[in-house]
Amino acid sequence: MRILLVEDDMMLAEAVMRALTQSAHSVDCARDGAEADRALATEKYDLVLLDVGLPQIDGFEVLRRLRARRSTVPVLMLTVNDALEDLVTGLDLGADDYLTKPFRLSELEARVRALIRRAHSSAGSSDLVHGRLRLDMAGRRLYLDDQPMDLSLRELAVIELLLLREGKVVTKQQIVDHLYGWEDVSSSNVVEVFIHRLRKKLESSGVTITTVRGMGYLIEKPSGSGGD
Ligand code: CA
């Protein structure tokens, strides 16, 4: 999942980024409300972790503008103040959940999993099934015939993106964006390496990653309902 973290406390931001990156999420960090507003207006995120107390524009205003643009991206508010009015304000503005500082990283990760699950649940599950593959998006694991596969975090992020956009071409740039936060220097050559490794690991699964020349990569929709 691609996550935007909006937090001006750098120590906290770094700890949160580390934890989420370890779960194969790609995290961008904005340090003030204006930067967050710009990022949210131009980039596509799967989840936003939004601090309330921010320089320039506060978290409530960022959220108000986000919802005014009709974005439905899930938002988890981070607040130091558990005063009821603050929480009500956030929820009224369209926040999906909130967490009061200080919080444990494990608590944050549990909330993130729950929001991802909620956002993707059609039948109360955050599993993405493709032929013999099953991706547990909340639990961050890929299964082949119910056996967990041995994938690196980056590989998991790439296959997740391809499966989420099943039947559509995903460009190298989209994969790079999904893999790296703003801080990372990356090249699209790296994408080829991940695709190569994934193809090897998926060899026995019957799932093919197709190269679409000059455009990107594609996983076709499974042809039969239960086929591979
Ligand atoms: Ca703050």
Boltz pocket constraint, residues with backbone or C-beta under 6 A from the ligand:
constraints:
  - pocket:
      binder: B
      contacts: [[A, 7], [A, 8], [A, 9], [A, 51], [A, 52], [A, 53], [A, 54]]
      max_distance: 6.0
